[in-house]
Amino acid sequence: MNKEYIVSPSLLATDPMNMGRDIKMLENAGAKWFHVDCMDGSFVPNFSFGYSIVSAINKLSDVTLDVHLMIDKPIRYIDEYVKAGADYLTVHVEADTEENIALTLEKIKSHGIKCGLSIKPKTPVSKIEKFLDKVDLVLVMTVEPGFGGQSFMPDMMGKLKELSDKLAIVNPACHVEVDGGIDVNTAKICKENGANVFVAGSACLKADDKKAFIDAIENN
């Protein structure tokens, strides 16, 4: 199944004092999605946006909100993030027991929004294989989650290809997303291994021509 290529600029890379300005700038550059990283300081060693920020972003923009929860036991907060306006809500398979992750995905879907599942670099594909037919998005981390501006990990391409091949059989409509060190060159490598959604933080926000950056990934 041919899926469109989508750049999902990471709002973690925006100027926190001028986020509204940066959001409008990215909208004008043609961004279709925004990636919103939500960290609790426990699952990952950093804090970032909570559901109040997601709600504020939702009021500023009609762009699809691709919300990535890097938090322990995310089932506790699903209702709040749904109310805040998430369109896609992605949780980490490592963040809870397998049973609770299954319940979390069901809870997200019960609200009528899209659910996603993410894996860290050291997590094998086998850890999420049983969920692949139940999700709308799979997110492969190409850096260790928790901080922006890290270097792309090319050794994740085997995992990305394995997941893409499995999804092509069991759930071909599922988006395959990559996050970490994504620029025009690394996006091309990820495309070759099955990715169609590209989270770009520093590279996108620092690009002199953000529209050209997005076009280079989505249309080439």
Z-matrix of the N, CA and C atoms (Angstrom, degrees):
N
C 1 1.472
C 2 1.524 1 109.42
N 3 1.315 2 116.79 1 125.06
C 4 1.456 3 121.07 2 179.42
C 5 1.528 4 110.36 3 -81.84
N 6 1.318 5 116.16 4 120.32
C 7 1.458 6 121.41 5 179.01
C 8 1.525 7 109.03 6 -110.97
N 9 1.319 8 115.95 7 147.24
C 10 1.464 9 118.43 8 179.29
C 11 1.520 10 110.18 9 -70.09
N 12 1.315 11 115.30 10 152.58
C 13 1.463 12 121.10 11 174.32
C 14 1.522 13 109.09 12 -85.94
N 15 1.331 14 115.54 13 135.50
C 16 1.461 15 121.68 14 -175.52
C 17 1.523 16 109.45 15 -132.82
N 18 1.320 17 116.71 16 128.46
C 19 1.463 18 121.17 17 169.65
C 20 1.524 19 107.85 18 -92.86
N 21 1.340 20 115.19 19 128.75
C 22 1.465 21 121.37 20 179.02
C 23 1.531 22 107.58 21 -115.26
N 24 1.344 23 117.71 22 88.68
C 25 1.467 24 119.29 23 -177.58
C 26 1.529 25 111.74 24 -58.56
N 27 1.319 26 115.32 25 134.84
C 28 1.460 27 120.28 26 -179.50
C 29 1.527 28 110.26 27 -82.44
N 30 1.320 29 116.13 28 118.72
C 31 1.462 30 119.80 29 -178.84
C 32 1.522 31 112.27 30 -72.30
N 33 1.334 32 116.88 31 -9.36
C 34 1.460 33 120.40 32 174.39
C 35 1.525 34 110.65 33 -63.01
N 36 1.338 35 116.12 34 -24.09
C 37 1.467 36 120.81 35 -178.19
C 38 1.525 37 113.00 36 -90.07
N 39 1.330 38 117.41 37 -0.22
C 40 1.462 39 119.67 38 178.61
C 41 1.529 40 110.44 39 -75.00
N 42 1.321 41 115.77 40 164.40
C 43 1.467 42 122.01 41 173.20
C 44 1.527 43 107.44 42 -74.34
N 45 1.342 44 119.02 43 115.50
C 46 1.463 45 120.18 44 -175.44
C 47 1.528 46 113.99 45 -60.80
N 48 1.324 47 116.75 46 -23.90
C 49 1.465 48 119.42 47 178.89
C 50 1.526 49 111.70 48 -86.25
N 51 1.337 50 116.16 49 -9.85
C 52 1.467 51 120.39 50 -177.37
C 53 1.526 52 111.11 51 -137.40
N 54 1.327 53 116.42 52 38.73
C 55 1.453 54 119.60 53 -175.80
C 56 1.532 55 111.52 54 -61.95
N 57 1.322 56 116.90 55 -41.15
C 58 1.463 57 120.00 56 179.52
C 59 1.518 58 111.78 57 -59.03
N 60 1.323 59 115.83 58 -42.81
C 61 1.473 60 120.80 59 177.35
C 62 1.518 61 110.61 60 -61.10
N 63 1.343 62 116.39 61 -45.93
C 64 1.463 63 120.41 62 -177.43
C 65 1.525 64 111.69 63 -67.28
N 66 1.325 65 117.11 64 -36.59
C 67 1.464 66 121.10 65 177.54
C 68 1.527 67 110.06 66 -61.14
N 69 1.320 68 116.80 67 -46.34
C 70 1.473 69 120.34 68 178.98
C 71 1.525 70 110.79 69 -64.23
N 72 1.324 71 116.69 70 -38.18
C 73 1.460 72 121.07 71 178.65
C 74 1.533 73 110.28 72 -61.72
N 75 1.338 74 115.98 73 -43.36
C 76 1.465 75 120.68 74 179.81
C 77 1.528 76 111.39 75 -69.15
N 78 1.326 77 116.29 76 -38.11
C 79 1.470 78 119.84 77 175.09
C 80 1.525 79 110.24 78 -59.43
N 81 1.313 80 116.34 79 -46.40
C 82 1.469 81 121.18 80 -179.18
C 83 1.526 82 111.94 81 -65.58
N 84 1.338 83 115.93 82 -24.00
C 85 1.466 84 120.59 83 178.14
C 86 1.526 85 111.93 84 -82.88
N 87 1.346 86 116.27 85 -4.43
C 88 1.462 87 120.16 86 175.67
C 89 1.512 88 115.77 87 101.07
N 90 1.349 89 118.30 88 13.64
C 91 1.463 90 119.86 89 179.38
C 92 1.525 91 110.49 90 -62.15
N 93 1.336 92 116.22 91 130.82
C 94 1.465 93 122.08 92 178.68
C 95 1.528 94 111.54 93 -94.87
N 96 1.329 95 115.91 94 -29.83
C 97 1.465 96 122.95 95 179.58
C 98 1.525 97 108.46 96 -127.56
N 99 1.343 98 115.38 97 157.07
C 100 1.460 99 122.30 98 165.68
C 101 1.524 100 107.89 99 -122.65
N 102 1.320 101 116.26 100 133.88
C 103 1.463 102 121.26 101 177.26
C 104 1.523 103 108.06 102 -95.50
N 105 1.327 104 116.05 103 125.08
C 106 1.462 105 121.13 104 -176.45
C 107 1.527 106 108.47 105 -119.03
N 108 1.336 107 116.23 106 109.01
C 109 1.461 108 121.89 107 -179.67
C 110 1.519 109 110.38 108 -86.27
N 111 1.330 110 115.79 109 124.26
C 112 1.465 111 121.37 110 179.82
C 113 1.525 112 108.00 111 -117.61
N 114 1.339 113 116.45 112 113.88
C 115 1.466 114 122.18 113 -174.77
C 116 1.524 115 110.36 114 -120.60
N 117 1.341 116 115.12 115 144.00
C 118 1.466 117 119.36 116 -173.86
C 119 1.524 118 114.58 117 -106.83
N 120 1.352 119 117.95 118 -0.78
C 121 1.460 120 119.40 119 -178.64
C 122 1.516 121 113.48 120 76.90
N 123 1.331 122 116.88 121 2.15
C 124 1.458 123 121.97 122 179.67
C 125 1.526 124 110.46 123 -118.46
N 126 1.320 125 116.52 124 -57.66
C 127 1.469 126 119.93 125 176.93
C 128 1.528 127 110.25 126 -64.15
N 129 1.314 128 116.00 127 -37.41
C 130 1.465 129 122.17 128 172.45
C 131 1.528 130 107.80 129 -128.38
N 132 1.347 131 117.53 130 154.52
C 133 1.469 132 120.01 131 -174.22
C 134 1.528 133 113.40 132 -83.48
N 135 1.315 134 116.07 133 51.57
C 136 1.454 135 119.51 134 178.99
C 137 1.522 136 107.88 135 -161.57
N 138 1.325 137 116.29 136 160.29
C 139 1.454 138 122.82 137 174.77
C 140 1.524 139 108.88 138 -112.92
N 141 1.323 140 116.21 139 146.22
C 142 1.462 141 119.47 140 170.06
C 143 1.519 142 108.10 141 -154.54
N 144 1.308 143 116.90 142 -155.78
C 145 1.454 144 123.75 143 -168.17
C 146 1.534 145 114.56 144 -50.90
N 147 1.334 146 114.97 145 138.37
C 148 1.456 147 121.53 146 170.08
C 149 1.515 148 109.73 147 -105.56
N 150 1.328 149 116.51 148 -173.20
C 151 1.465 150 118.90 149 -174.88
C 152 1.525 151 113.12 150 -68.52
N 153 1.331 152 117.95 151 -22.80
C 154 1.470 153 118.88 152 177.20
C 155 1.531 154 110.68 153 -67.06
N 156 1.337 155 116.45 154 -35.66
C 157 1.465 156 120.50 155 176.88
C 158 1.524 157 110.25 156 -70.08
N 159 1.332 158 116.91 157 -41.04
C 160 1.468 159 120.18 158 176.62
C 161 1.527 160 109.99 159 -58.28
N 162 1.315 161 116.38 160 -42.27
C 163 1.469 162 120.88 161 178.64
C 164 1.523 163 111.25 162 -62.36
N 165 1.332 164 116.59 163 -41.85
C 166 1.467 165 120.62 164 179.54
C 167 1.528 166 110.75 165 -65.41
N 168 1.329 167 116.76 166 -41.04
C 169 1.469 168 120.72 167 178.02
C 170 1.522 169 110.01 168 -63.24
N 171 1.326 170 115.95 169 -42.12
C 172 1.468 171 120.98 170 -179.56
C 173 1.525 172 111.69 171 -60.45
N 174 1.327 173 116.58 172 -34.32
C 175 1.468 174 120.16 173 179.08
C 176 1.524 175 112.04 174 -74.27
N 177 1.335 176 115.74 175 -23.25
C 178 1.468 177 120.55 176 -179.11
C 179 1.515 178 113.05 177 -84.67
N 180 1.346 179 116.69 178 -24.23
C 181 1.457 180 119.33 179 -167.70
C 182 1.525 181 111.96 180 -146.60
N 183 1.336 182 115.62 181 149.74
C 184 1.458 183 121.78 182 174.25
C 185 1.522 184 112.29 183 -98.80
N 186 1.323 185 117.25 184 4.50
C 187 1.463 186 121.94 185 179.66
C 188 1.539 187 109.04 186 -66.64
N 189 1.331 188 116.42 187 146.30
C 190 1.466 189 121.81 188 177.99
C 191 1.526 190 110.50 189 -56.74
N 192 1.333 191 116.63 190 127.72
C 193 1.462 192 121.31 191 -179.87
C 194 1.522 193 109.74 192 -97.74
N 195 1.316 194 113.87 193 113.78
C 196 1.459 195 125.34 194 -177.25
C 197 1.530 196 106.10 195 -100.33
N 198 1.339 197 116.18 196 91.92
C 199 1.465 198 121.67 197 -169.82
C 200 1.527 199 110.25 198 -97.19
N 201 1.313 200 115.33 199 123.37
C 202 1.468 201 123.32 200 -174.41
C 203 1.531 202 108.46 201 -111.45
N 204 1.329 203 115.57 202 109.23
C 205 1.460 204 120.75 203 -177.38
C 206 1.524 205 110.41 204 -90.56
N 207 1.324 206 116.08 205 109.04
C 208 1.461 207 122.02 206 173.66
C 209 1.521 208 107.26 207 -103.01
N 210 1.348 209 113.89 208 67.63
C 211 1.463 210 120.40 209 -174.41
C 212 1.527 211 109.93 210 -137.69
N 213 1.327 212 115.85 211 149.55
C 214 1.461 213 121.13 212 176.19
C 215 1.529 214 111.00 213 -70.57
N 216 1.329 215 114.71 214 143.09
C 217 1.473 216 122.04 215 176.34
C 218 1.544 217 111.30 216 45.62
N 219 1.317 218 116.94 217 61.57
C 220 1.470 219 120.53 218 -173.04
C 221 1.522 220 114.63 219 -64.01
N 222 1.321 221 118.00 220 -17.05
C 223 1.466 222 119.71 221 -179.73
C 224 1.526 223 111.14 222 -56.94
N 225 1.326 224 116.83 223 -25.53
C 226 1.471 225 121.08 224 -178.25
C 227 1.520 226 113.01 225 -66.33
N 228 1.341 227 116.88 226 -22.35
C 229 1.462 228 119.89 227 -171.14
C 230 1.527 229 114.19 228 -120.08
N 231 1.314 230 117.12 229 7.21
C 232 1.468 231 119.89 230 -176.28
C 233 1.529 232 111.41 231 -58.57
N 234 1.321 233 117.50 232 -46.48
C 235 1.474 234 120.62 233 -177.57
C 236 1.522 235 111.29 234 -57.11
N 237 1.334 236 116.75 235 -42.39
C 238 1.466 237 120.57 236 -177.68
C 239 1.528 238 111.70 237 -66.26
N 240 1.323 239 116.37 238 -41.48
C 241 1.472 240 118.64 239 -179.41
C 242 1.525 241 111.87 240 -72.01
N 243 1.320 242 116.64 241 -31.36
C 244 1.477 243 119.51 242 174.28
C 245 1.525 244 109.61 243 -65.10
N 246 1.327 245 116.37 244 -47.95
C 247 1.471 246 120.72 245 178.89
C 248 1.525 247 111.05 246 -60.68
N 249 1.319 248 116.68 247 -32.78
C 250 1.472 249 121.19 248 -178.50
C 251 1.524 250 112.11 249 -70.06
N 252 1.340 251 117.02 250 -19.71
C 253 1.458 252 118.74 251 175.27
C 254 1.511 253 116.74 252 114.95
N 255 1.350 254 118.10 253 15.93
C 256 1.468 255 119.91 254 177.34
C 257 1.524 256 110.00 255 -61.48
N 258 1.325 257 116.34 256 137.33
C 259 1.470 258 121.63 257 173.03
C 260 1.523 259 110.81 258 -96.00
N 261 1.321 260 115.78 259 -40.27
C 262 1.464 261 123.56 260 170.67
C 263 1.519 262 106.80 261 -118.64
N 264 1.321 263 116.94 262 134.18
C 265 1.461 264 121.34 263 178.99
C 266 1.526 265 107.34 264 -126.39
N 267 1.336 266 115.00 265 111.63
C 268 1.465 267 121.60 266 -174.95
C 269 1.514 268 110.14 267 -110.21
N 270 1.334 269 115.63 268 130.82
C 271 1.467 270 121.73 269 178.54
C 272 1.526 271 108.86 270 -117.46
N 273 1.321 272 115.94 271 162.73
C 274 1.463 273 121.13 272 179.34
C 275 1.518 274 110.86 273 -94.21
N 276 1.326 275 115.62 274 133.97
C 277 1.461 276 120.34 275 178.66
C 278 1.525 277 110.99 276 -62.41
N 279 1.338 278 117.17 277 -27.25
C 280 1.465 279 120.92 278 -178.37
C 281 1.530 280 112.94 279 -79.44
N 282 1.343 281 117.82 280 -5.94
C 283 1.466 282 121.33 281 -169.94
C 284 1.525 283 114.48 282 -84.82
N 285 1.343 284 117.35 283 -5.20
C 286 1.461 285 119.98 284 -178.92
C 287 1.525 286 108.77 285 -164.19
N 288 1.329 287 115.96 286 -179.37
C 289 1.460 288 120.12 287 176.39
C 290 1.527 289 109.97 288 -68.91
N 291 1.316 290 116.31 289 158.83
C 292 1.461 291 120.78 290 179.04
C 293 1.531 292 111.03 291 -57.66
N 294 1.323 293 115.71 292 -41.06
C 295 1.470 294 119.97 293 179.43
C 296 1.525 295 111.10 294 -62.59
N 297 1.314 296 116.95 295 -43.97
C 298 1.465 297 120.26 296 -178.85
C 299 1.524 298 112.53 297 -71.57
N 300 1.333 299 117.05 298 -31.97
C 301 1.466 300 119.24 299 174.95
C 302 1.526 301 109.88 300 -63.69
N 303 1.329 302 116.83 301 -41.85
C 304 1.472 303 120.38 302 176.88
C 305 1.527 304 110.60 303 -59.34
N 306 1.330 305 116.49 304 -43.61
C 307 1.469 306 120.98 305 178.87
C 308 1.526 307 111.06 306 -66.27
N 309 1.329 308 116.66 307 -36.48
C 310 1.461 309 121.31 308 179.57
C 311 1.523 310 110.73 309 -63.87
N 312 1.330 311 116.21 310 -45.93
C 313 1.469 312 120.17 311 178.83
C 314 1.529 313 110.77 312 -62.21
N 315 1.329 314 116.30 313 -41.32
C 316 1.471 315 120.34 314 178.02
C 317 1.526 316 110.59 315 -62.73
N 318 1.317 317 116.21 316 -40.24
C 319 1.466 318 120.08 317 -179.24
C 320 1.519 319 111.07 318 -65.11
N 321 1.328 320 116.99 319 -42.09
C 322 1.470 321 120.43 320 177.65
C 323 1.526 322 109.69 321 -59.98
N 324 1.317 323 116.41 322 -47.98
C 325 1.473 324 120.33 323 -177.05
C 326 1.521 325 111.50 324 -66.14
N 327 1.326 326 116.86 325 -30.54
C 328 1.468 327 119.88 326 -179.82
C 329 1.523 328 112.06 327 -64.36
N 330 1.334 329 116.30 328 -21.27
C 331 1.459 330 121.27 329 177.88
C 332 1.532 331 111.91 330 -86.24
N 333 1.324 332 116.53 331 -3.39
C 334 1.458 333 119.80 332 177.81
C 335 1.513 334 114.57 333 81.59
N 336 1.342 335 117.38 334 17.88
C 337 1.460 336 119.57 335 175.96
C 338 1.528 337 109.24 336 -113.57
N 339 1.323 338 116.24 337 171.87
C 340 1.455 339 121.69 338 -175.48
C 341 1.527 340 110.70 339 -82.47
N 342 1.326 341 115.63 340 141.31
C 343 1.464 342 119.36 341 -179.89
C 344 1.516 343 110.43 342 -113.50
N 345 1.326 344 114.84 343 146.23
C 346 1.452 345 121.24 344 179.85
C 347 1.516 346 110.90 345 -133.52
N 348 1.337 347 114.88 346 159.68
C 349 1.459 348 121.23 347 178.98
C 350 1.520 349 107.89 348 -133.30
N 351 1.331 350 115.88 349 134.11
C 352 1.463 351 121.42 350 -177.60
C 353 1.519 352 110.92 351 -118.73
N 354 1.341 353 114.53 352 151.73
C 355 1.463 354 120.07 353 175.08
C 356 1.525 355 110.30 354 -129.94
N 357 1.329 356 114.31 355 141.52
C 358 1.459 357 121.78 356 176.06
C 359 1.529 358 109.99 357 -74.42
N 360 1.335 359 116.66 358 165.22
C 361 1.473 360 119.92 359 -178.04
C 362 1.530 361 115.00 360 -55.70
N 363 1.315 362 118.06 361 -35.56
C 364 1.471 363 119.71 362 -175.99
C 365 1.529 364 113.64 363 -87.70
N 366 1.327 365 117.13 364 -2.13
C 367 1.463 366 120.82 365 -177.74
C 368 1.528 367 110.23 366 -88.03
N 369 1.341 368 117.98 367 127.47
C 370 1.466 369 119.98 368 -179.80
C 371 1.525 370 112.30 369 -75.70
N 372 1.316 371 115.17 370 157.91
C 373 1.460 372 121.56 371 178.76
C 374 1.525 373 111.26 372 -58.11
N 375 1.317 374 116.80 373 -33.86
C 376 1.468 375 120.90 374 -178.06
C 377 1.524 376 112.48 375 -56.64
N 378 1.331 377 116.24 376 -25.87
C 379 1.469 378 120.80 377 -177.96
C 380 1.526 379 112.10 378 -66.78
N 381 1.338 380 117.61 379 -26.48
C 382 1.466 381 119.85 380 -177.98
C 383 1.525 382 113.39 381 -116.17
N 384 1.326 383 116.78 382 1.98
C 385 1.456 384 120.07 383 -172.21
C 386 1.525 385 112.35 384 -57.23
N 387 1.315 386 117.70 385 -40.18
C 388 1.471 387 120.57 386 -176.96
C 389 1.528 388 112.76 387 -68.58
N 390 1.338 389 117.37 388 -14.60
C 391 1.469 390 120.84 389 -178.54
C 392 1.534 391 113.48 390 -98.09
N 393 1.318 392 117.48 391 -6.45
C 394 1.463 393 120.29 392 -168.40
C 395 1.529 394 113.85 393 -61.41
N 396 1.322 395 117.07 394 -29.39
C 397 1.467 396 118.82 395 -179.69
C 398 1.520 397 112.43 396 -85.85
N 399 1.327 398 117.01 397 1.77
C 400 1.470 399 121.45 398 -174.96
C 401 1.525 400 113.44 399 -111.81
N 402 1.329 401 116.97 400 -3.09
C 403 1.461 402 119.41 401 -173.18
C 404 1.530 403 111.22 402 -115.59
N 405 1.330 404 114.66 403 160.15
C 406 1.465 405 121.94 404 178.28
C 407 1.520 406 112.02 405 -100.01
N 408 1.339 407 116.13 406 -13.02
C 409 1.464 408 121.57 407 -177.11
C 410 1.521 409 108.76 408 -154.63
N 411 1.321 410 116.03 409 138.52
C 412 1.465 411 122.00 410 170.50
C 413 1.526 412 107.24 411 -119.59
N 414 1.318 413 116.08 412 128.30
C 415 1.467 414 122.29 413 -177.81
C 416 1.523 415 109.70 414 -110.37
N 417 1.324 416 115.51 415 117.50
C 418 1.464 417 121.80 416 176.35
C 419 1.522 418 108.15 417 -98.94
N 420 1.323 419 116.31 418 117.88
C 421 1.456 420 120.36 419 178.22
C 422 1.525 421 109.21 420 -76.40
N 423 1.329 422 116.18 421 124.69
C 424 1.460 423 121.26 422 178.02
C 425 1.528 424 111.18 423 -103.71
N 426 1.342 425 115.61 424 14.45
C 427 1.463 426 125.14 425 165.72
C 428 1.528 427 105.85 426 -146.90
N 429 1.321 428 116.89 427 168.53
C 430 1.466 429 119.70 428 171.91
C 431 1.524 430 108.39 429 -70.01
N 432 1.335 431 118.79 430 129.61
C 433 1.465 432 119.85 431 -176.95
C 434 1.521 433 112.22 432 -67.91
N 435 1.344 434 114.32 433 149.94
C 436 1.453 435 119.21 434 174.59
C 437 1.510 436 115.18 435 130.68
N 438 1.325 437 117.26 436 -26.51
C 439 1.466 438 120.70 437 -178.27
C 440 1.522 439 110.01 438 -141.64
N 441 1.332 440 116.18 439 144.72
C 442 1.454 441 120.95 440 174.55
C 443 1.523 442 110.97 441 -83.70
N 444 1.340 443 115.63 442 168.14
C 445 1.452 444 121.61 443 172.65
C 446 1.514 445 116.25 444 77.67
N 447 1.356 446 117.74 445 13.97
C 448 1.464 447 119.85 446 179.38
C 449 1.528 448 111.10 447 -82.32
N 450 1.337 449 115.06 448 164.83
C 451 1.460 450 120.80 449 -179.92
C 452 1.530 451 111.09 450 -82.01
N 453 1.317 452 114.95 451 140.62
C 454 1.462 453 124.08 452 177.91
C 455 1.526 454 110.95 453 -58.69
N 456 1.340 455 116.69 454 139.09
C 457 1.464 456 122.34 455 -179.69
C 458 1.537 457 108.92 456 -104.72
N 459 1.332 458 118.10 457 96.60
C 460 1.466 459 120.11 458 -176.88
C 461 1.521 460 113.99 459 -63.09
N 462 1.340 461 116.89 460 -21.55
C 463 1.456 462 118.87 461 -179.26
C 464 1.530 463 112.46 462 -72.59
N 465 1.323 464 117.76 463 -1.72
C 466 1.467 465 121.32 464 173.96
C 467 1.524 466 112.19 465 -82.41
N 468 1.335 467 117.47 466 -6.55
C 469 1.465 468 119.87 467 -175.09
C 470 1.524 469 112.80 468 -68.60
N 471 1.326 470 117.26 469 -30.05
C 472 1.463 471 119.55 470 175.32
C 473 1.517 472 111.22 471 -63.45
N 474 1.318 473 115.57 472 -43.74
C 475 1.469 474 120.46 473 177.73
C 476 1.526 475 110.85 474 -64.55
N 477 1.329 476 115.79 475 -42.81
C 478 1.463 477 120.04 476 179.71
C 479 1.528 478 110.84 477 -60.56
N 480 1.325 479 116.57 478 -44.98
C 481 1.466 480 120.88 479 179.78
C 482 1.534 481 110.44 480 -64.27
N 483 1.315 482 117.12 481 -42.31
C 484 1.469 483 121.13 482 179.32
C 485 1.529 484 110.84 483 -60.22
N 486 1.327 485 115.85 484 -45.75
C 487 1.464 486 120.01 485 178.84
C 488 1.523 487 111.96 486 -64.71
N 489 1.319 488 116.35 487 -44.44
C 490 1.464 489 120.83 488 -179.26
C 491 1.524 490 110.93 489 -60.49
N 492 1.331 491 115.95 490 -42.20
C 493 1.463 492 120.15 491 179.69
C 494 1.521 493 111.60 492 -65.28
N 495 1.333 494 117.11 493 -40.20
C 496 1.463 495 120.47 494 178.75
C 497 1.532 496 111.04 495 -67.81
N 498 1.331 497 116.27 496 -41.40
C 499 1.461 498 119.80 497 179.41
C 500 1.523 499 111.79 498 -65.77
N 501 1.311 500 117.34 499 -34.11
C 502 1.467 501 120.73 500 178.66
C 503 1.524 502 111.21 501 -59.09
N 504 1.324 503 116.36 502 -26.36
C 505 1.466 504 121.44 503 -179.77
C 506 1.531 505 111.25 504 -90.32
N 507 1.338 506 117.62 505 -48.02
C 508 1.471 507 120.04 506 -170.63
C 509 1.524 508 114.25 507 -96.18
N 510 1.355 509 117.45 508 -21.88
C 511 1.469 510 119.43 509 -174.20
C 512 1.532 511 109.30 510 -159.70
N 513 1.337 512 117.36 511 67.00
C 514 1.468 513 120.16 512 -172.30
C 515 1.518 514 115.46 513 -63.15
N 516 1.335 515 118.67 514 -19.96
C 517 1.470 516 120.94 515 179.71
C 518 1.524 517 112.35 516 -80.77
N 519 1.325 518 117.86 517 -10.99
C 520 1.463 519 122.08 518 -175.84
C 521 1.529 520 110.68 519 -67.02
N 522 1.330 521 116.44 520 133.56
C 523 1.463 522 121.02 521 174.37
C 524 1.531 523 109.95 522 -71.58
N 525 1.323 524 115.57 523 143.92
C 526 1.460 525 121.70 524 175.34
C 527 1.526 526 106.71 525 -116.26
N 528 1.318 527 115.85 526 111.80
C 529 1.458 528 122.33 527 -172.32
C 530 1.523 529 110.52 528 -110.80
N 531 1.324 530 115.83 529 146.01
C 532 1.465 531 121.51 530 174.39
C 533 1.524 532 108.85 531 -124.87
N 534 1.329 533 115.15 532 146.86
C 535 1.464 534 120.65 533 -176.11
C 536 1.517 535 109.14 534 -145.65
N 537 1.348 536 115.12 535 119.81
C 538 1.459 537 119.83 536 175.26
C 539 1.514 538 112.52 537 130.49
N 540 1.329 539 116.83 538 109.09
C 541 1.451 540 120.84 539 177.33
C 542 1.522 541 113.85 540 68.63
N 543 1.333 542 116.47 541 28.65
C 544 1.467 543 119.94 542 -176.25
C 545 1.529 544 110.78 543 -87.22
N 546 1.334 545 114.40 544 124.21
C 547 1.461 546 122.02 545 170.99
C 548 1.525 547 107.07 546 -136.33
N 549 1.306 548 117.98 547 -170.49
C 550 1.470 549 119.81 548 -176.57
C 551 1.530 550 111.16 549 -60.59
N 552 1.328 551 117.31 550 -39.90
C 553 1.471 552 120.54 551 -177.14
C 554 1.522 553 112.47 552 -73.27
N 555 1.339 554 117.45 553 -44.88
C 556 1.465 555 118.83 554 -179.06
C 557 1.532 556 110.81 555 -72.51
N 558 1.326 557 117.07 556 -29.30
C 559 1.468 558 119.63 557 175.99
C 560 1.524 559 110.34 558 -61.60
N 561 1.321 560 116.39 559 -38.58
C 562 1.464 561 119.92 560 178.64
C 563 1.526 562 110.91 561 -61.59
N 564 1.317 563 116.97 562 -42.68
C 565 1.472 564 121.39 563 178.05
C 566 1.527 565 109.95 564 -62.42
N 567 1.333 566 116.49 565 -41.92
C 568 1.463 567 120.60 566 -179.87
C 569 1.529 568 111.38 567 -67.42
N 570 1.312 569 117.37 568 -38.14
C 571 1.470 570 120.93 569 175.34
C 572 1.520 571 110.83 570 -56.48
N 573 1.335 572 115.19 571 -44.90
C 574 1.463 573 120.81 572 -178.28
C 575 1.524 574 111.90 573 -61.73
N 576 1.327 575 116.87 574 -19.96
C 577 1.460 576 121.94 575 -178.87
C 578 1.528 577 112.61 576 -109.44
N 579 1.348 578 116.23 577 12.91
C 580 1.458 579 119.94 578 168.24
C 581 1.508 580 117.54 579 108.16
N 582 1.336 581 118.83 580 -2.15
C 583 1.471 582 119.84 581 -179.70
C 584 1.518 583 110.94 582 -74.64
N 585 1.340 584 115.62 583 147.27
C 586 1.474 585 119.13 584 174.05
C 587 1.524 586 113.03 585 -130.51
N 588 1.346 587 118.28 586 -7.93
C 589 1.464 588 121.75 587 175.68
C 590 1.528 589 107.77 588 -123.37
N 591 1.338 590 115.28 589 130.90
C 592 1.457 591 120.93 590 -170.83
C 593 1.528 592 110.36 591 -125.45
N 594 1.334 593 115.73 592 111.38
C 595 1.457 594 120.58 593 176.66
C 596 1.524 595 107.69 594 -81.01
N 597 1.314 596 116.30 595 118.86
C 598 1.470 597 121.27 596 -178.59
C 599 1.523 598 108.63 597 -125.24
N 600 1.320 599 115.85 598 119.66
C 601 1.457 600 120.21 599 -179.92
C 602 1.504 601 111.96 600 -102.08
N 603 1.335 602 116.16 601 -91.24
C 604 1.459 603 121.56 602 -175.39
C 605 1.520 604 112.30 603 -56.68
N 606 1.339 605 117.00 604 -44.40
C 607 1.469 606 120.12 605 -175.87
C 608 1.518 607 111.78 606 -61.71
N 609 1.322 608 116.32 607 -37.95
C 610 1.468 609 120.32 608 -179.95
C 611 1.522 610 111.33 609 -75.20
N 612 1.316 611 116.72 610 -48.79
C 613 1.467 612 119.69 611 -175.44
C 614 1.523 613 112.38 612 -68.44
N 615 1.342 614 116.98 613 -27.36
C 616 1.461 615 119.86 614 -179.73
C 617 1.524 616 112.81 615 -91.45
N 618 1.333 617 117.07 616 -6.04
C 619 1.473 618 119.85 617 -179.34
C 620 1.528 619 109.95 618 -65.15
N 621 1.319 620 116.66 619 135.73
C 622 1.463 621 120.47 620 178.33
C 623 1.531 622 110.57 621 -63.19
N 624 1.331 623 115.82 622 -37.15
C 625 1.462 624 121.43 623 179.10
C 626 1.525 625 107.73 624 -122.39
N 627 1.332 626 115.59 625 94.84
C 628 1.462 627 120.51 626 -175.23
C 629 1.532 628 112.31 627 -67.15
N 630 1.329 629 116.35 628 -34.46
C 631 1.466 630 119.56 629 177.13
C 632 1.523 631 110.52 630 -63.15
N 633 1.323 632 116.99 631 -43.44
C 634 1.464 633 121.32 632 178.86
C 635 1.528 634 110.58 633 -63.94
N 636 1.325 635 116.79 634 -37.86
C 637 1.468 636 121.23 635 178.49
C 638 1.524 637 110.19 636 -61.40
N 639 1.340 638 115.97 637 -49.54
C 640 1.461 639 120.60 638 -178.97
C 641 1.531 640 110.25 639 -63.95
N 642 1.317 641 116.40 640 -44.75
C 643 1.469 642 120.58 641 179.55
C 644 1.524 643 111.85 642 -60.52
N 645 1.327 644 116.68 643 -38.95
C 646 1.460 645 120.73 644 -177.18
C 647 1.529 646 111.92 645 -62.40
N 648 1.342 647 116.21 646 -32.93
C 649 1.473 648 119.98 647 179.20
C 650 1.528 649 110.99 648 -86.10
N 651 1.301 650 116.79 649 -43.10
C 652 1.472 651 119.59 650 -172.65
C 653 1.522 652 113.32 651 -77.37
N 654 1.325 653 117.95 652 -28.07
C 655 1.463 654 119.80 653 -170.00
C 656 1.515 655 115.10 654 -120.03
N 657 1.332 656 115.86 655 15.60
C 658 1.474 657 119.07 656 179.04
C 659 1.533 658 110.66 657 -131.39
